[in-house]
Amino acid sequence: MTAISVDLAAELERALPGGRVVRDPAVVASYAHDEAEWAPYGSPAAVVRPRETAEVREVVSRCARLGVPVVARGAGTGLSGGANAIDGCVVLSFEAMNEILRIDPHERIAIVQPGVVNDDLRRACAEHGLWYPPDPASAPWSTIGGNVATNAGGLCCVKYGVTRDYVLGLEAVVGHGDVVRLGRRTAKGVAGYDLTGLMVGSEGTLGVITEITVRLRGARAAERTIVGYFDSLVAAGEAVSAVTAAGVVPSALELIDRHCLRAVDEWRHMGLADEGDVLLLGRSDSPGQVGEEEADAILACFEAAGATWSARSTDPEEAEALFAARRLAYPAVERLGPVLTEDVCVPRMLVPEMLGRIERIAAEHDIRIANVAHAGDGNLHPLMITPPDDEAARERAQAAFERIVDEAIGLGGTVTGEHGVGLLKRRGMAEEIGPVVLGMHRAIKQALDPAGIFNPGKVFT
Amino acid sequence: MTAISVDLAAELERALPGGRVVRDPAVVASYAHDEAEWAPYGSPAAVVRPRETAEVREVVSRCARLGVPVVARGAGTGLSGGANAIDGCVVLSFEAMNEILRIDPHERIAIVQPGVVNDDLRRACAEHGLWYPPDPASAPWSTIGGNVATNAGGLCCVKYGVTRDYVLGLEAVVGHGDVVRLGRRTAKGVAGYDLTGLMVGSEGTLGVITEITVRLRGARAAERTIVGYFDSLVAAGEAVSAVTAAGVVPSALELIDRHCLRAVDEWRHMGLADEGDVLLLGRSDSPGQVGEEEADAILACFEAAGATWSARSTDPEEAEALFAARRLAYPAVERLGPVLTEDVCVPRMLVPEMLGRIERIAAEHDIRIANVAHAGDGNLHPLMITPPDDEAARERAQAAFERIVDEAIGLGGTVTGEHGVGLLKRRGMAEEIGPVVLGMHRAIKQALDPAGIFNPGKVFT
């Protein structure tokens, strides 16, 4: 630790109630990056675990005065390096601000602190017969604050939209330490520019979110699950296009390839890979006859695209286990070595085309690419897996990563489906949006963060 | 016309293809304001009806060089003065850019020019079995560009959300005349700050929208209609709260009071006011048994709140006629004299409370206030009606207007439900959001409109 960082941590300790500032170097180090360890990260000068908004304001105003970067983080499950520390920064970790402040069944809203874990909110809503839809695969661990900062997607987005679609209002600490309320708690409301939507997905670069008001839906009908195995990625992709072409909107349509199936099997011994090479999991949650027809239509699409085996699941526990396996795909693959995660989204009808290109890129760059995908959205997650400590493989993975970015943009897609931009997607984003729109980003950043302290260097340089 | 304005119109005539610049003073005058004639408006130096984006860019870059304000307008059905001309400005009217460029049933998107009339888009989508939900009462006349600029709401918003929820991407002319593409054409996508959402509802103050990509839904099931008459505003409001408390999400829940019913009757001789004082129209579009149960629950709520008469409509034509009458309420009331339109949104459970306060304010200020409301959203439209040329009544109406603004804010509501801010709601909005958030608005405006030409003085001063 440098002298100035010791001074800052000491100053924050004096300014805040006891127990807020983390000093233990090993613990501080554990806050230095999110799951994207592939991306660079620095050493924080201090880690603060605030318990209320006033403490966040205190930290931000001191940092603004000193010009010290502030990096906010939730559970650190991010995959783009958005929460990676910057040398000498203060990391604000929201794990102790994890209260569900209110669930209002009449207005159908919940008001939460940023550190609430996604699944905890979903469980609490369910007790009121309500449902908070956004369900990233990280839902058992990731927080609403982190979900909002990255505009996280998830499995049911194909039918129900992403985090932004559910955020009505925010409390945030902005500028030099001003606490503001953005948005609303009513069903409708304009009131000027959509600053709430602007904060969602801005990855902590425009301020620090301290409270979130989300819109809820009524609990939905039980889901029907359709399972299909395919002998190639492209065949599975064709089944996805067929569902799209049939005009069916599933409540989930997930793809897991053989690399992921085997990785989960090796870890949890589920025997998933014994049945076939690529697994598609479809769901319909429409009530009554409509749901029956949708499930039948999805099954027919799987069969027409050449499924080697397909069926409607009749056992809810088995269906849940398959979706649990889907959620384990990423941590299972991570056990094999450093993973570089892609997050492209292409037009739905181009899913088979893009999957074919990914296979060719894997072959050409001699790199193992596992695929897990919110396929119904066209949102693909090629995962570049490298052996530990193999620098040459890392370089090949990086080259493959950039190729996939370019191919996705070439197909009219985006390189940041739902994981944010962070550090890993900055080049791709800049290419995708072009210099004028990038200039608009810079102008907004400068306008709302005149001190330049909020997570600088993330999203764009 | 001043010398400089003549020069500007002549310069634009030279720069643009023939027929784009309107010179006839009577025609120019017809573009000077929207439906909010209550608000002040100036004389445009020129009116331009562009046919393509390059022409818009030409106008914007010239105006940026000269520091001339640019006021974009759709059909001019706005109710807040957002499209009112500024002295010496160029009005850009999009009536000739009214093509539906693409409807893609697979990606479920439509790409349209800003001048497309809302109902025309809805009809074209229906031919593909698709549905564009946002349905402002002005849908037969208003344009998608205007809907986007004001983030317009509508009747089915209570279940399906507002315009912003359907805008995926935009083409716009910004800055000193740069053409940019914002947002995306894929199902998901982050790619940095949500500039698309920022443009939606910004009322032309951040740039001029030249193309819009919207998300579509599949055609929905036929709606069931529930009709209820009540003998007071508050009783009807209690029926609305009862529907909310029952956890039912109707696909429409509209309120029309006796002033509006009588105004429509006087115009169209429908006999609506003979049946009772306040009409509630509820709808459910859920398919099958769920829809049956919702319709029954809405009817039970109407009855429990003391409806003087209520029933499920069995005649689709009669139901359509009632909704057509609802859409005519505003133009019918306008026939009685100058109307000052309010657009507050309160928490749903406070609808009866707010309606009671509006009645008291009407009595205290001796002003006739008609009420039409998207009641299921808590979005109320008190309409202050004044006799023609009665300046004292106008002053009393203005005072009542400001009282309603303050009461809505006091109840945790917003003063700009769905009509934008324009000129009429600037004070209310500033009060509602507070000085720091207003400062954020100013900073963004300055960052994205450095020439200060885009609809200056609207939304905030």
Interface residues (C-beta under 8 A of the other chain):
Chain A: P105 H106 E107 G129 T150 N151 G153 C157 V158 G161 V162 R164 D165 V174 G175 D178 V180 R181 L182 R184 R185 T186 A187 K188 G189 V190 A191 G192 Y193 D194 L195 G197 L198 V200 G201 S202 L206 G218 S241 T244 A245 G247 V249 S286 P287 G288 Q289 V290 C345 V346 P347 R348 M349 H374 D377 G378 N379 G412 G413 T414 V415 T416 G417 E418 H419 G420 V421 M429 E432 I433 G434 V436 V437 L438 M440 H441 A443 I444 Q446 A447 L448 V459 F460
Chain B: P105 H106 E107 G129 T150 N151 G153 C157 V158 G161 V162 R164 D165 V174 G175 D178 V180 R181 L182 R184 R185 T186 A187 K188 G189 V190 A191 G192 Y193 D194 L195 G197 L198 V200 G201 S202 L206 G218 S241 T244 A245 G247 V249 S286 P287 G288 Q289 V290 C345 V346 P347 R348 M349 H374 D377 G378 N379 G412 G413 T414 V415 T416 G417 E418 H419 G420 V421 M429 E432 I433 G434 V436 V437 L438 M440 H441 A443 I444 Q446 A447 L448 V459 F460
